[in-house]
Amino acid sequence: MDIKKCIGHKVDLIYVDTSGKFTQRRVNLFAIRNGKARVYDMNKRGFRTLVVDRILAVQAVSVR
């Protein structure tokens, strides 16, 4: 899935950090600019900036 299509939506993603650790995150995706994604991380309850090239998978969360 193209991550740009997910702007404004809640998504689950797989991310690898600078130390090589894989994490699964549920986030609201707000913006993508200059290779970085601005998200609100639901588990950590805070805003984060993620490097887009380190996002390995994205799945939209279905609304019920």
CHARMM-style PDB file with segment names, atoms N, HN, CA, C and O in Angstrom:
ATOM      1  N   MET     1       0.844  -1.181   0.000  1.00  0.00      PROA
ATOM      2  CA  MET     1       0.000   0.000   0.000  1.00  0.00      PROA
ATOM      3  C   MET     1       0.889   1.245   0.000  1.00  0.00      PROA
ATOM      4  O   MET     1       1.887   1.305   0.719  1.00  0.00      PROA
ATOM      5  N   ASP     2       0.524   2.215  -0.797  1.00  0.00      PROA
ATOM      6  HN  ASP     2      -0.286   2.166  -1.380  1.00  0.00      PROA
ATOM      7  CA  ASP     2       1.260   3.478  -0.858  1.00  0.00      PROA
ATOM      8  C   ASP     2       0.992   4.274   0.415  1.00  0.00      PROA
ATOM      9  O   ASP     2      -0.153   4.606   0.723  1.00  0.00      PROA
ATOM     10  N   ILE     3       2.045   4.573   1.139  1.00  0.00      PROA
ATOM     11  HN  ILE     3       2.975   4.304   0.889  1.00  0.00      PROA
ATOM     12  CA  ILE     3       1.906   5.247   2.429  1.00  0.00      PROA
ATOM     13  C   ILE     3       1.273   6.631   2.283  1.00  0.00      PROA
ATOM     14  O   ILE     3       0.592   7.091   3.201  1.00  0.00      PROA
ATOM     15  N   LYS     4       1.480   7.294   1.164  1.00  0.00      PROA
ATOM     16  HN  LYS     4       2.033   6.920   0.419  1.00  0.00      PROA
ATOM     17  CA  LYS     4       0.899   8.628   0.972  1.00  0.00      PROA
ATOM     18  C   LYS     4      -0.625   8.586   0.946  1.00  0.00      PROA
ATOM     19  O   LYS     4      -1.278   9.564   1.309  1.00  0.00      PROA
ATOM     20  N   LYS     5      -1.194   7.461   0.521  1.00  0.00      PROA
ATOM     21  HN  LYS     5      -0.664   6.666   0.227  1.00  0.00      PROA
ATOM     22  CA  LYS     5      -2.652   7.314   0.500  1.00  0.00      PROA
ATOM     23  C   LYS     5      -3.223   7.173   1.905  1.00  0.00      PROA
ATOM     24  O   LYS     5      -4.432   7.303   2.100  1.00  0.00      PROA
ATOM     25  N   CYS     6      -2.370   6.910   2.877  1.00  0.00      PROA
ATOM     26  HN  CYS     6      -1.388   6.804   2.718  1.00  0.00      PROA
ATOM     27  CA  CYS     6      -2.811   6.689   4.255  1.00  0.00      PROA
ATOM     28  C   CYS     6      -2.811   7.962   5.098  1.00  0.00      PROA
ATOM     29  O   CYS     6      -3.211   7.931   6.262  1.00  0.00      PROA
ATOM     30  N   ILE     7      -2.371   9.072   4.530  1.00  0.00      PROA
ATOM     31  HN  ILE     7      -2.046   9.097   3.584  1.00  0.00      PROA
ATOM     32  CA  ILE     7      -2.341  10.326   5.292  1.00  0.00      PROA
ATOM     33  C   ILE     7      -3.757  10.655   5.755  1.00  0.00      PROA
ATOM     34  O   ILE     7      -4.703  10.644   4.968  1.00  0.00      PROA
ATOM     35  N   GLY     8      -3.879  10.946   7.041  1.00  0.00      PROA
ATOM     36  HN  GLY     8      -3.111  10.955   7.680  1.00  0.00      PROA
ATOM     37  CA  GLY     8      -5.178  11.249   7.627  1.00  0.00      PROA
ATOM     38  C   GLY     8      -5.909  10.034   8.168  1.00  0.00      PROA
ATOM     39  O   GLY     8      -7.051  10.143   8.613  1.00  0.00      PROA
ATOM     40  N   HSD     9      -5.259   8.872   8.133  1.00  0.00      PROA
ATOM     41  HN  HSD     9      -4.331   8.783   7.772  1.00  0.00      PROA
ATOM     42  CA  HSD     9      -5.901   7.633   8.572  1.00  0.00      PROA
ATOM     43  C   HSD     9      -5.069   6.920   9.634  1.00  0.00      PROA
ATOM     44  O   HSD     9      -3.883   7.195   9.817  1.00  0.00      PROA
ATOM     45  N   LYS    10      -5.728   6.003  10.318  1.00  0.00      PROA
ATOM     46  HN  LYS    10      -6.691   5.780  10.169  1.00  0.00      PROA
ATOM     47  CA  LYS    10      -5.058   5.144  11.293  1.00  0.00      PROA
ATOM     48  C   LYS    10      -4.504   3.930  10.556  1.00  0.00      PROA
ATOM     49  O   LYS    10      -5.206   3.307   9.760  1.00  0.00      PROA
ATOM     50  N   VAL    11      -3.231   3.596  10.825  1.00  0.00      PROA
ATOM     51  HN  VAL    11      -2.661   4.102  11.471  1.00  0.00      PROA
ATOM     52  CA  VAL    11      -2.589   2.462  10.161  1.00  0.00      PROA
ATOM     53  C   VAL    11      -1.754   1.662  11.157  1.00  0.00      PROA
ATOM     54  O   VAL    11      -1.316   2.178  12.185  1.00  0.00      PROA
ATOM     55  N   ASP    12      -1.547   0.392  10.827  1.00  0.00      PROA
ATOM     56  HN  ASP    12      -1.902  -0.028   9.992  1.00  0.00      PROA
ATOM     57  CA  ASP    12      -0.561  -0.436  11.512  1.00  0.00      PROA
ATOM     58  C   ASP    12       0.657  -0.468  10.611  1.00  0.00      PROA
ATOM     59  O   ASP    12       0.533  -0.582   9.392  1.00  0.00      PROA
ATOM     60  N   LEU    13       1.839  -0.368  11.210  1.00  0.00      PROA
ATOM     61  HN  LEU    13       1.941  -0.276  12.201  1.00  0.00      PROA
ATOM     62  CA  LEU    13       3.042  -0.414  10.390  1.00  0.00      PROA
ATOM     63  C   LEU    13       4.144  -1.177  11.093  1.00  0.00      PROA
ATOM     64  O   LEU    13       4.158  -1.311  12.316  1.00  0.00      PROA
ATOM     65  N   ILE    14       5.066  -1.674  10.289  1.00  0.00      PROA
ATOM     66  HN  ILE    14       5.055  -1.565   9.295  1.00  0.00      PROA
ATOM     67  CA  ILE    14       6.280  -2.322  10.777  1.00  0.00      PROA
ATOM     68  C   ILE    14       7.413  -1.352  10.484  1.00  0.00      PROA
ATOM     69  O   ILE    14       7.556  -0.868   9.361  1.00  0.00      PROA
ATOM     70  N   TYR    15       8.217  -1.072  11.504  1.00  0.00      PROA
ATOM     71  HN  TYR    15       8.101  -1.465  12.416  1.00  0.00      PROA
ATOM     72  CA  TYR    15       9.272  -0.065  11.403  1.00  0.00      PROA
ATOM     73  C   TYR    15      10.558  -0.642  11.976  1.00  0.00      PROA
ATOM     74  O   TYR    15      10.535  -1.358  12.977  1.00  0.00      PROA
ATOM     75  N   VAL    16      11.669  -0.330  11.342  1.00  0.00      PROA
ATOM     76  HN  VAL    16      11.687   0.251  10.528  1.00  0.00      PROA
ATOM     77  CA  VAL    16      12.972  -0.750  11.869  1.00  0.00      PROA
ATOM     78  C   VAL    16      13.728   0.510  12.284  1.00  0.00      PROA
ATOM     79  O   VAL    16      13.893   1.436  11.490  1.00  0.00      PROA
ATOM     80  N   ASP    17      14.187   0.534  13.538  1.00  0.00      PROA
ATOM     81  HN  ASP    17      14.053  -0.219  14.183  1.00  0.00      PROA
ATOM     82  CA  ASP    17      14.873   1.730  14.040  1.00  0.00      PROA
ATOM     83  C   ASP    17      16.356   1.704  13.680  1.00  0.00      PROA
ATOM     84  O   ASP    17      16.829   0.771  13.031  1.00  0.00      PROA
ATOM     85  N   THR    18      17.080   2.730  14.103  1.00  0.00      PROA
ATOM     86  HN  THR    18      16.696   3.488  14.630  1.00  0.00      PROA
ATOM     87  CA  THR    18      18.494   2.865  13.726  1.00  0.00      PROA
ATOM     88  C   THR    18      19.372   1.739  14.264  1.00  0.00      PROA
ATOM     89  O   THR    18      20.432   1.460  13.703  1.00  0.00      PROA
ATOM     90  N   SER    19      18.939   1.090  15.347  1.00  0.00      PROA
ATOM     91  HN  SER    19      18.078   1.317  15.802  1.00  0.00      PROA
ATOM     92  CA  SER    19      19.724  -0.018  15.896  1.00  0.00      PROA
ATOM     93  C   SER    19      19.349  -1.362  15.274  1.00  0.00      PROA
ATOM     94  O   SER    19      19.930  -2.391  15.621  1.00  0.00      PROA
ATOM     95  N   GLY    20      18.370  -1.358  14.345  1.00  0.00      PROA
ATOM     96  HN  GLY    20      17.898  -0.523  14.062  1.00  0.00      PROA
ATOM     97  CA  GLY    20      17.962  -2.584  13.673  1.00  0.00      PROA
ATOM     98  C   GLY    20      16.817  -3.312  14.340  1.00  0.00      PROA
ATOM     99  O   GLY    20      16.463  -4.414  13.922  1.00  0.00      PROA
ATOM    100  N   LYS    21      16.231  -2.725  15.366  1.00  0.00      PROA
ATOM    101  HN  LYS    21      16.518  -1.829  15.705  1.00  0.00      PROA
ATOM    102  CA  LYS    21      15.113  -3.347  16.077  1.00  0.00      PROA
ATOM    103  C   LYS    21      13.811  -3.127  15.302  1.00  0.00      PROA
ATOM    104  O   LYS    21      13.503  -2.011  14.882  1.00  0.00      PROA
ATOM    105  N   PHE    22      13.051  -4.220  15.120  1.00  0.00      PROA
ATOM    106  HN  PHE    22      13.302  -5.126  15.461  1.00  0.00      PROA
ATOM    107  CA  PHE    22      11.770  -4.147  14.437  1.00  0.00      PROA
ATOM    108  C   PHE    22      10.671  -3.868  15.452  1.00  0.00      PROA
ATOM    109  O   PHE    22      10.643  -4.464  16.529  1.00  0.00      PROA
ATOM    110  N   THR    23       9.761  -2.955  15.102  1.00  0.00      PROA
ATOM    111  HN  THR    23       9.783  -2.471  14.228  1.00  0.00      PROA
ATOM    112  CA  THR    23       8.631  -2.667  15.975  1.00  0.00      PROA
ATOM    113  C   THR    23       7.359  -2.617  15.147  1.00  0.00      PROA
ATOM    114  O   THR    23       7.369  -2.229  13.979  1.00  0.00      PROA
ATOM    115  N   GLN    24       6.258  -3.020  15.781  1.00  0.00      PROA
ATOM    116  HN  GLN    24       6.250  -3.334  16.730  1.00  0.00      PROA
ATOM    117  CA  GLN    24       4.944  -2.872  15.169  1.00  0.00      PROA
ATOM    118  C   GLN    24       4.260  -1.719  15.878  1.00  0.00      PROA
ATOM    119  O   GLN    24       4.231  -1.666  17.107  1.00  0.00      PROA
ATOM    120  N   ARG    25       3.712  -0.797  15.105  1.00  0.00      PROA
ATOM    121  HN  ARG    25       3.736  -0.839  14.106  1.00  0.00      PROA
ATOM    122  CA  ARG    25       3.104   0.396  15.689  1.00  0.00      PROA
ATOM    123  C   ARG    25       1.730   0.637  15.085  1.00  0.00      PROA
ATOM    124  O   ARG    25       1.504   0.370  13.904  1.00  0.00      PROA
ATOM    125  N   ARG    26       0.821   1.139  15.899  1.00  0.00      PROA
ATOM    126  HN  ARG    26       1.004   1.356  16.858  1.00  0.00      PROA
ATOM    127  CA  ARG    26      -0.472   1.628  15.410  1.00  0.00      PROA
ATOM    128  C   ARG    26      -0.414   3.139  15.537  1.00  0.00      PROA
ATOM    129  O   ARG    26      -0.229   3.675  16.629  1.00  0.00      PROA
ATOM    130  N   VAL    27      -0.573   3.818  14.417  1.00  0.00      PROA
ATOM    131  HN  VAL    27      -0.723   3.383  13.529  1.00  0.00      PROA
ATOM    132  CA  VAL    27      -0.385   5.266  14.391  1.00  0.00      PROA
ATOM    133  C   VAL    27      -1.475   5.948  13.575  1.00  0.00      PROA
ATOM    134  O   VAL    27      -2.121   5.329  12.729  1.00  0.00      PROA
ATOM    135  N   ASN    28      -1.663   7.232  13.846  1.00  0.00      PROA
ATOM    136  HN  ASN    28      -1.138   7.735  14.533  1.00  0.00      PROA
ATOM    137  CA  ASN    28      -2.397   8.119  12.946  1.00  0.00      PROA
ATOM    138  C   ASN    28      -1.340   8.840  12.131  1.00  0.00      PROA
ATOM    139  O   ASN    28      -0.438   9.465  12.689  1.00  0.00      PROA
ATOM    140  N   LEU    29      -1.448   8.758  10.830  1.00  0.00      PROA
ATOM    141  HN  LEU    29      -2.181   8.250  10.377  1.00  0.00      PROA
ATOM    142  CA  LEU    29      -0.465   9.372   9.938  1.00  0.00      PROA
ATOM    143  C   LEU    29      -0.941  10.770   9.553  1.00  0.00      PROA
ATOM    144  O   LEU    29      -2.002  10.929   8.950  1.00  0.00      PROA
ATOM    145  N   PHE    30      -0.149  11.780   9.907  1.00  0.00      PROA
ATOM    146  HN  PHE    30       0.713  11.651  10.397  1.00  0.00      PROA
ATOM    147  CA  PHE    30      -0.548  13.165   9.660  1.00  0.00      PROA
ATOM    148  C   PHE    30       0.083  13.767   8.420  1.00  0.00      PROA
ATOM    149  O   PHE    30      -0.595  14.472   7.672  1.00  0.00      PROA
ATOM    150  N   ALA    31       1.357  13.512   8.181  1.00  0.00      PROA
ATOM    151  HN  ALA    31       1.908  12.940   8.788  1.00  0.00      PROA
ATOM    152  CA  ALA    31       2.033  14.159   7.052  1.00  0.00      PROA
ATOM    153  C   ALA    31       3.283  13.389   6.672  1.00  0.00      PROA
ATOM    154  O   ALA    31       3.874  12.680   7.485  1.00  0.00      PROA
ATOM    155  N   ILE    32       3.668  13.548   5.414  1.00  0.00      PROA
ATOM    156  HN  ILE    32       3.188  14.124   4.753  1.00  0.00      PROA
ATOM    157  CA  ILE    32       4.947  13.034   4.931  1.00  0.00      PROA
ATOM    158  C   ILE    32       5.639  14.187   4.219  1.00  0.00      PROA
ATOM    159  O   ILE    32       5.095  14.798   3.299  1.00  0.00      PROA
ATOM    160  N   ARG    33       6.861  14.465   4.674  1.00  0.00      PROA
ATOM    161  HN  ARG    33       7.303  13.968   5.421  1.00  0.00      PROA
ATOM    162  CA  ARG    33       7.613  15.581   4.108  1.00  0.00      PROA
ATOM    163  C   ARG    33       9.100  15.287   4.222  1.00  0.00      PROA
ATOM    164  O   ARG    33       9.581  14.873   5.277  1.00  0.00      PROA
ATOM    165  N   ASN    34       9.821  15.501   3.135  1.00  0.00      PROA
ATOM    166  HN  ASN    34       9.430  15.837   2.278  1.00  0.00      PROA
ATOM    167  CA  ASN    34      11.280  15.326   3.125  1.00  0.00      PROA
ATOM    168  C   ASN    34      11.727  13.951   3.620  1.00  0.00      PROA
ATOM    169  O   ASN    34      12.724  13.834   4.333  1.00  0.00      PROA
ATOM    170  N   GLY    35      10.983  12.913   3.237  1.00  0.00      PROA
ATOM    171  HN  GLY    35      10.174  13.007   2.658  1.00  0.00      PROA
ATOM    172  CA  GLY    35      11.356  11.554   3.608  1.00  0.00      PROA
ATOM    173  C   GLY    35      11.038  11.167   5.034  1.00  0.00      PROA
ATOM    174  O   GLY    35      11.504  10.135   5.518  1.00  0.00      PROA
ATOM    175  N   LYS    36      10.238  11.995   5.723  1.00  0.00      PROA
ATOM    176  HN  LYS    36       9.859  12.832   5.329  1.00  0.00      PROA
ATOM    177  CA  LYS    36       9.870  11.711   7.107  1.00  0.00      PROA
ATOM    178  C   LYS    36       8.360  11.745   7.267  1.00  0.00      PROA
ATOM    179  O   LYS    36       7.671  12.560   6.654  1.00  0.00      PROA
ATOM    180  N   ALA    37       7.860  10.842   8.104  1.00  0.00      PROA
ATOM    181  HN  ALA    37       8.419  10.180   8.603  1.00  0.00      PROA
ATOM    182  CA  ALA    37       6.430  10.762   8.377  1.00  0.00      PROA
ATOM    183  C   ALA    37       6.163  11.281   9.786  1.00  0.00      PROA
ATOM    184  O   ALA    37       6.825  10.882  10.744  1.00  0.00      PROA
ATOM    185  N   ARG    38       5.198  12.160   9.896  1.00  0.00      PROA
ATOM    186  HN  ARG    38       4.660  12.484   9.117  1.00  0.00      PROA
ATOM    187  CA  ARG    38       4.784  12.682  11.203  1.00  0.00      PROA
ATOM    188  C   ARG    38       3.561  11.884  11.622  1.00  0.00      PROA
ATOM    189  O   ARG    38       2.537  11.894  10.938  1.00  0.00      PROA
ATOM    190  N   VAL    39       3.676  11.188  12.760  1.00  0.00      PROA
ATOM    191  HN  VAL    39       4.508  11.181  13.315  1.00  0.00      PROA
ATOM    192  CA  VAL    39       2.610  10.294  13.210  1.00  0.00      PROA
ATOM    193  C   VAL    39       2.304  10.519  14.686  1.00  0.00      PROA
ATOM    194  O   VAL    39       3.118  11.049  15.443  1.00  0.00      PROA
ATOM    195  N   TYR    40       1.097  10.096  15.068  1.00  0.00      PROA
ATOM    196  HN  TYR    40       0.436   9.666  14.453  1.00  0.00      PROA
ATOM    197  CA  TYR    40       0.757  10.007  16.483  1.00  0.00      PROA
ATOM    198  C   TYR    40       0.740   8.527  16.815  1.00  0.00      PROA
ATOM    199  O   TYR    40      -0.082   7.784  16.280  1.00  0.00      PROA
ATOM    200  N   ASP    41       1.638   8.084  17.692  1.00  0.00      PROA
ATOM    201  HN  ASP    41       2.307   8.688  18.127  1.00  0.00      PROA
ATOM    202  CA  ASP    41       1.767   6.682  18.080  1.00  0.00      PROA
ATOM    203  C   ASP    41       0.744   6.383  19.172  1.00  0.00      PROA
ATOM    204  O   ASP    41       0.812   6.950  20.262  1.00  0.00      PROA
ATOM    205  N   MET    42      -0.203   5.490  18.878  1.00  0.00      PROA
ATOM    206  HN  MET    42      -0.257   5.029  17.992  1.00  0.00      PROA
ATOM    207  CA  MET    42      -1.285   5.169  19.821  1.00  0.00      PROA
ATOM    208  C   MET    42      -0.767   4.499  21.092  1.00  0.00      PROA
ATOM    209  O   MET    42      -1.266   4.779  22.182  1.00  0.00      PROA
ATOM    210  N   ASN    43       0.225   3.619  20.966  1.00  0.00      PROA
ATOM    211  HN  ASN    43       0.630   3.392  20.081  1.00  0.00      PROA
ATOM    212  CA  ASN    43       0.735   2.902  22.137  1.00  0.00      PROA
ATOM    213  C   ASN    43       1.563   3.800  23.042  1.00  0.00      PROA
ATOM    214  O   ASN    43       1.463   3.719  24.267  1.00  0.00      PROA
ATOM    215  N   LYS    44       2.375   4.648  22.445  1.00  0.00      PROA
ATOM    216  HN  LYS    44       2.457   4.714  21.450  1.00  0.00      PROA
ATOM    217  CA  LYS    44       3.239   5.531  23.238  1.00  0.00      PROA
ATOM    218  C   LYS    44       2.551   6.836  23.604  1.00  0.00      PROA
ATOM    219  O   LYS    44       3.064   7.629  24.394  1.00  0.00      PROA
ATOM    220  N   ARG    45       1.380   7.041  23.016  1.00  0.00      PROA
ATOM    221  HN  ARG    45       0.964   6.397  22.374  1.00  0.00      PROA
ATOM    222  CA  ARG    45       0.568   8.235  23.290  1.00  0.00      PROA
ATOM    223  C   ARG    45       1.346   9.524  23.090  1.00  0.00      PROA
ATOM    224  O   ARG    45       1.383  10.401  23.953  1.00  0.00      PROA
ATOM    225  N   GLY    46       1.963   9.607  21.922  1.00  0.00      PROA
ATOM    226  HN  GLY    46       1.933   8.894  21.221  1.00  0.00      PROA
ATOM    227  CA  GLY    46       2.724  10.805  21.610  1.00  0.00      PROA
ATOM    228  C   GLY    46       3.077  10.884  20.137  1.00  0.00      PROA
ATOM    229  O   GLY    46       3.009   9.895  19.408  1.00  0.00      PROA
ATOM    230  N   PHE    47       3.452  12.073  19.720  1.00  0.00      PROA
ATOM    231  HN  PHE    47       3.507  12.876  20.312  1.00  0.00      PROA
ATOM    232  CA  PHE    47       3.860  12.285  18.339  1.00  0.00      PROA
ATOM    233  C   PHE    47       5.270  11.760  18.118  1.00  0.00      PROA
ATOM    234  O   PHE    47       6.129  11.852  18.995  1.00  0.00      PROA
ATOM    235  N   ARG    48       5.490  11.216  16.944  1.00  0.00      PROA
ATOM    236  HN  ARG    48       4.792  11.141  16.231  1.00  0.00      PROA
ATOM    237  CA  ARG    48       6.785  10.697  16.549  1.00  0.00      PROA
ATOM    238  C   ARG    48       7.063  11.125  15.112  1.00  0.00      PROA
ATOM    239  O   ARG    48       6.140  11.372  14.335  1.00  0.00      PROA
ATOM    240  N   THR    49       8.335  11.207  14.773  1.00  0.00      PROA
ATOM    241  HN  THR    49       9.084  11.006  15.404  1.00  0.00      PROA
ATOM    242  CA  THR    49       8.755  11.428  13.393  1.00  0.00      PROA
ATOM    243  C   THR    49       9.523  10.189  12.962  1.00  0.00      PROA
ATOM    244  O   THR    49      10.533   9.835  13.569  1.00  0.00      PROA
ATOM    245  N   LEU    50       9.043   9.533  11.914  1.00  0.00      PROA
ATOM    246  HN  LEU    50       8.222   9.821  11.421  1.00  0.00      PROA
ATOM    247  CA  LEU    50       9.638   8.292  11.434  1.00  0.00      PROA
ATOM    248  C   LEU    50      10.251   8.511  10.059  1.00  0.00      PROA
ATOM    249  O   LEU    50       9.700   9.246   9.240  1.00  0.00      PROA
ATOM    250  N   VAL    51      11.382   7.881   9.807  1.00  0.00      PROA
ATOM    251  HN  VAL    51      11.830   7.284  10.472  1.00  0.00      PROA
ATOM    252  CA  VAL    51      12.011   7.928   8.487  1.00  0.00      PROA
ATOM    253  C   VAL    51      11.236   6.976   7.574  1.00  0.00      PROA
ATOM    254  O   VAL    51      11.125   5.785   7.864  1.00  0.00      PROA
ATOM    255  N   VAL    52      10.707   7.500   6.483  1.00  0.00      PROA
ATOM    256  HN  VAL    52      10.798   8.468   6.247  1.00  0.00      PROA
ATOM    257  CA  VAL    52       9.855   6.716   5.589  1.00  0.00      PROA
ATOM    258  C   VAL    52      10.584   5.487   5.053  1.00  0.00      PROA
ATOM    259  O   VAL    52       9.970   4.428   4.923  1.00  0.00      PROA
ATOM    260  N   ASP    53      11.859   5.595   4.744  1.00  0.00      PROA
ATOM    261  HN  ASP    53      12.357   6.455   4.851  1.00  0.00      PROA
ATOM    262  CA  ASP    53      12.618   4.455   4.207  1.00  0.00      PROA
ATOM    263  C   ASP    53      12.741   3.305   5.204  1.00  0.00      PROA
ATOM    264  O   ASP    53      13.078   2.188   4.811  1.00  0.00      PROA
ATOM    265  N   ARG    54      12.477   3.554   6.469  1.00  0.00      PROA
ATOM    266  HN  ARG    54      12.203   4.461   6.789  1.00  0.00      PROA
ATOM    267  CA  ARG    54      12.553   2.498   7.488  1.00  0.00      PROA
ATOM    268  C   ARG    54      11.195   1.858   7.774  1.00  0.00      PROA
ATOM    269  O   ARG    54      11.103   0.935   8.583  1.00  0.00      PROA
ATOM    270  N   ILE    55      10.156   2.338   7.122  1.00  0.00      PROA
ATOM    271  HN  ILE    55      10.232   3.088   6.464  1.00  0.00      PROA
ATOM    272  CA  ILE    55       8.832   1.730   7.252  1.00  0.00      PROA
ATOM    273  C   ILE    55       8.771   0.574   6.260  1.00  0.00      PROA
ATOM    274  O   ILE    55       8.840   0.779   5.048  1.00  0.00      PROA
ATOM    275  N   LEU    56       8.642  -0.642   6.785  1.00  0.00      PROA
ATOM    276  HN  LEU    56       8.587  -0.809   7.769  1.00  0.00      PROA
ATOM    277  CA  LEU    56       8.706  -1.839   5.945  1.00  0.00      PROA
ATOM    278  C   LEU    56       7.347  -2.273   5.421  1.00  0.00      PROA
ATOM    279  O   LEU    56       7.258  -2.827   4.326  1.00  0.00      PROA
ATOM    280  N   ALA    57       6.277  -2.029   6.193  1.00  0.00      PROA
ATOM    281  HN  ALA    57       6.349  -1.578   7.083  1.00  0.00      PROA
ATOM    282  CA  ALA    57       4.937  -2.447   5.786  1.00  0.00      PROA
ATOM    283  C   ALA    57       3.906  -1.518   6.403  1.00  0.00      PROA
ATOM    284  O   ALA    57       4.082  -1.008   7.510  1.00  0.00      PROA
ATOM    285  N   VAL    58       2.816  -1.310   5.651  1.00  0.00      PROA
ATOM    286  HN  VAL    58       2.673  -1.725   4.753  1.00  0.00      PROA
ATOM    287  CA  VAL    58       1.725  -0.451   6.115  1.00  0.00      PROA
ATOM    288  C   VAL    58       0.410  -1.151   5.818  1.00  0.00      PROA
ATOM    289  O   VAL    58       0.216  -1.684   4.726  1.00  0.00      PROA
ATOM    290  N   GLN    59      -0.493  -1.149   6.793  1.00  0.00      PROA
ATOM    291  HN  GLN    59      -0.335  -0.716   7.680  1.00  0.00      PROA
ATOM    292  CA  GLN    59      -1.824  -1.733   6.615  1.00  0.00      PROA
ATOM    293  C   GLN    59      -2.843  -0.795   7.238  1.00  0.00      PROA
ATOM    294  O   GLN    59      -2.737  -0.452   8.416  1.00  0.00      PROA
ATOM    295  N   ALA    60      -3.828  -0.379   6.454  1.00  0.00      PROA
ATOM    296  HN  ALA    60      -3.914  -0.658   5.498  1.00  0.00      PROA
ATOM    297  CA  ALA    60      -4.879   0.488   6.981  1.00  0.00      PROA
ATOM    298  C   ALA    60      -5.685  -0.274   8.027  1.00  0.00      PROA
ATOM    299  O   ALA    60      -5.942  -1.469   7.881  1.00  0.00      PROA
ATOM    300  N   VAL    61      -6.080   0.433   9.084  1.00  0.00      PROA
ATOM    301  HN  VAL    61      -5.871   1.404   9.203  1.00  0.00      PROA
ATOM    302  CA  VAL    61      -6.899  -0.156  10.141  1.00  0.00      PROA
ATOM    303  C   VAL    61      -8.352   0.058   9.759  1.00  0.00      PROA
ATOM    304  O   VAL    61      -8.767   1.187   9.498  1.00  0.00      PROA
ATOM    305  N   SER    62      -9.127  -1.020   9.726  1.00  0.00      PROA
ATOM    306  HN  SER    62      -8.789  -1.936   9.939  1.00  0.00      PROA
ATOM    307  CA  SER    62     -10.537  -0.895   9.363  1.00  0.00      PROA
ATOM    308  C   SER    62     -11.321  -0.262  10.505  1.00  0.00      PROA
ATOM    309  O   SER    62     -11.072  -0.535  11.679  1.00  0.00      PROA
ATOM    310  N   VAL    63     -12.267   0.583  10.138  1.00  0.00      PROA
ATOM    311  HN  VAL    63     -12.469   0.805   9.184  1.00  0.00      PROA
ATOM    312  CA  VAL    63     -13.103   1.284  11.116  1.00  0.00      PROA
ATOM    313  C   VAL    63     -14.359   0.472  11.334  1.00  0.00      PROA
ATOM    314  O   VAL    63     -15.014   0.048  10.381  1.00  0.00      PROA
ATOM    315  N   ARG    64     -14.695   0.254  12.610  1.00  0.00      PROA
ATOM    316  HN  ARG    64     -14.164   0.598  13.384  1.00  0.00      PROA
ATOM    317  CA  ARG    64     -15.899  -0.536  12.932  1.00  0.00      PROA
ATOM    318  C   ARG    64     -16.849   0.263  13.750  1.00  0.00      PROA
ATOM    319  OT1 ARG    64     -17.915  -0.231  14.117  1.00  0.00      PROA
TER     320      ARG     64
END
